[in-house]
Each structure stands twice: as structure tokens, then as C-alpha cells.
Amino acid sequence: MRYRSLFFCFLICYLSLLSCRKSTNIGIDILPPGDDINSTFTDTFRIVTTSIKEDSVLTSSQFNNLIGNIYDPVFGKTYAAVFTEFRLPTTDVNFGTADTLFLDSVVLTLAYAGVYGYEDVPQSFSVFQVTEPMSPKPEAGYFSNKSFSTDPEVLGRARIVVPNLTDTILSLGQSFTPHLRIRLSDRFGQDLLDQSGTANLTNDTAFKSYFKGLSIVPDTVNTPYAASIIYLNLLSATSGLRLYWHTPTRDSVTFTFPITVDEVKTNYYKHFYGGSLVEDHLINQTTEGDSLIFIQGMGGISGRITIPNLHNLQDVIINKAELVVTQRLDANRADSVYNPPSLILAVTRDSAGKYVALPDQLVSFPIYGGTSTQVEIQPGDTVAQYKFNISIQVQQLLDQKISDYGLFIIPYNSKETADRLMAGGSLRDDAWKMKFNLIYSPIK
């Protein structure tokens, strides 16, 4: 009987331990067996959430560029324009004697990379010639609040554009990937042809001095409520400035000024929050936090999280520190069009105010997180949820190895994505409330 009693006591303790491990499997599994017996779980630490407007983001070192304008009842209006240079594919370009070159057309081609928002809502775009030098690029690069001066004359327009991301385009027997195609002014094209054999086409530096680039901007007058941001791959072989001409002896001659990694290509972003839901929350913020938190790409809005009383926790080992962010659907269900990000980041700042990665993000285990998962937050209401393991960050804060500049939630690759998210903040008491789950053990 004594051994049977001991067996049942051992079995109960073992099952209790398994139950504890199951509910605290992030972080605690890396501890030696038995170290979690005296661990404490809490989700009652006070956190404060607020939303802050960003100043700008670096846009001259990205893969995709964005154009378009959208209206979102939650986040207001967003506007994106592109500035880009072009390149001489070779030195000493000579098309032939200028008075034998007759322009057929000059076309700007911009390869599609995707669309965010209402894909079937048309909008229009205008092209202008840049008059301000873009090269050399500053050491820090160009940011999304930088706009370059342009000639007021419109070089070309694309009207009623609805991006087709699947069909290839044939031109003079050549197949191109899906792209935006804008015919430009014949006068502009003929002027390019007339540079044949001149110093302006001797090398790339001379060419960029003569032709500083183009700006592609959305038409906000004729399409004030256009509802998509179009992603462009300017590095695609499809993208470039294409001349088509003939001579007295040759037909259908072509030449392309490409865009490569050596060219300056950057975005100008503008956000207007007037009359939107987010404007109310940006204006009416308190030190107690907010019931909602907002994040938006393109240098829009980030969410700030502070844990004021965290340093009250002393002489402990952090087994698990988990932040849980849950999407809050808006009343108009614009979320069905403006999809939440598939990945968001939890970052901090350095002493200069620059975003930096958390130490948890720099190790392969435990898993850092931030990927969207679908959860049924209540019957019939499925939303995106994001979980972050920030155990190392919290431990280093408690050990005073790093300074506490707060946590910030931002979209992944914010400089070239229009993704946005409205999530539950700290100042609420329901299933959408942002959670901070903590498991710790006393230092023996």
C-alpha cells in the first residue's frame, strides 16, 4: 500500500507538471527538467498602448516601389509617387545621323509586382520630367518625405488604369510580363533621339546630367478616391524607357534605357488622417493608453507599448515573455479589402530614436514570432492574431543590460508595403485586449 500511495502521488505530480508545461511551452522548454516547478505565471502586468505618427521611412533602398492613392475609413487617405533615374546600357550611344531618325513613340514601362486594396477600382497617373539632380544619392539615402522638383508640363498620362497582374503584353513581337504602359510626349522622345552621338550619351554620368529622371504620380483630381496602392518592380527587365523609331532604310528600331540597382529610385508618401477613425485616437490620447492600437506601412503609424511596472520584478529568471496582438475588425469591414499584414515586427529604439531589432529576433530559438494566424475570437468572428516571444528583451531589461526605450509594433518591410492593422489596445477588458503573458522563476 505504501508503494501504491507513493506511485499515485508521483503520478499526480507528473500530470500536473505536464499540464504546466503545456500551457507555458514557449521559453520554458529550454530550461533543464524540473526548473519550471517553482515558476509563476502572470498576465496582470499593466501595459500602455498608444499609436504614433511616423516622420518618414527610407525609400531609396527598396526592392519594390509604390504608386497610387487609397481612401480607407479607418486610416484616411494615402498617396504614393515614384521618382526614378534611367541608365545608358552602353557608352557612346549613336543611333545614327539625327536628321534621319524619325520617332514612332516613346513608352515608359513599369512591371507590376502586386496591388493592395480595391484591385478593380480604376485610377489615373501622370508622368513628369525631374529637373532636380537625384545623383549622387546622400549617404543616408532618400526618405519618403523627399519630393524632387519637376517640369510642370505633363509628359504622358495613363487613364483608367486597372492593373492586370496575369496577362503578358505583346509589343512588336516581343512578350513582356504584366506592366503599366504609358506613352510619353513625341517631342520628348524626339529630343532623346536627337542626342545621338552627342556628349549627352557618352557615358552614364553625362546622361543623368542631361536627363535627370521621371516622376510618376497618381491623379488625385480625376480619381480622388482611388482605392489601391500598386507595387512596381522597377528592377524587372520589363521596366524602362523605350524608344521606337524608323529611318529611311529601317523600320521598327528600338532602344531601352533600363533601371538598375545603380539608379536612384525612391518614393514620396503622404498620409491624410482627417475625418478617419485613427485621427480620433491620435488626437485623444492619454497617459493611460488606448483601447485600440494602429499600425500602417509607408511611414504611416506605429504602435507603442510600454510596461511601466516591469522593473518592480527583481531577482527572477524569465522563462517566457509573450506579447499577443489581436486584430480588431472595423464596423465597415474595410478589413476585407485592406488585409492585415501577414507579418509584423516588434522592435525597440536606440538612443538616437532609430528602430532596432529585439535580441529575441536575432536568435533562431526560441521562435520570435510575428506571423499572422487566424483565430476565432468569438463565434463567427475570425481575426488575425500575432504572438511575439520577447523573453530575452525582458530579461535584459530586468538585468539593466539595456535601456528601456519601449516596444514598437510596425509592419514588416514598412518602407515598401501599404499593409495596415487595427488591433485591440491595453485600455479594454475583452478578448481583443493586448496581452502580456509572463512566466518567471525566482533566482535560487
Secondary structure by P-SEA (a helix, b strand, c coil): caaaaaaaaaaaaaaaaaaaaaacccccccccccccccbbbbcccbbbbbbbbbcccccccccbbbbbbbbbccccbbbbbbbbccccccccccccccccccccbbbbbbbbccccccccbbbbbbbbbbcccccccccccccccbbbbbccccccccccccccccbbbbcccccccbbbbbbccaaaaaaaaacccccccccaaaaaaaccbbbbbccccccccccbbbbbccccccbbbbbbbcccccccccccccccccbbbbbbbbbbccccaaaaaaaccccccccbbbbbccccbbbbbbbccccccccccccbbbbbbbbbbcccccccccccccbbbbbccccccbbbbcccccccccccccbbbbbcccccbbbbbbbbbaaaaaaaaaaccccccbbbbbccccccccbbbbbbcccccccccbbbbbbbbccc
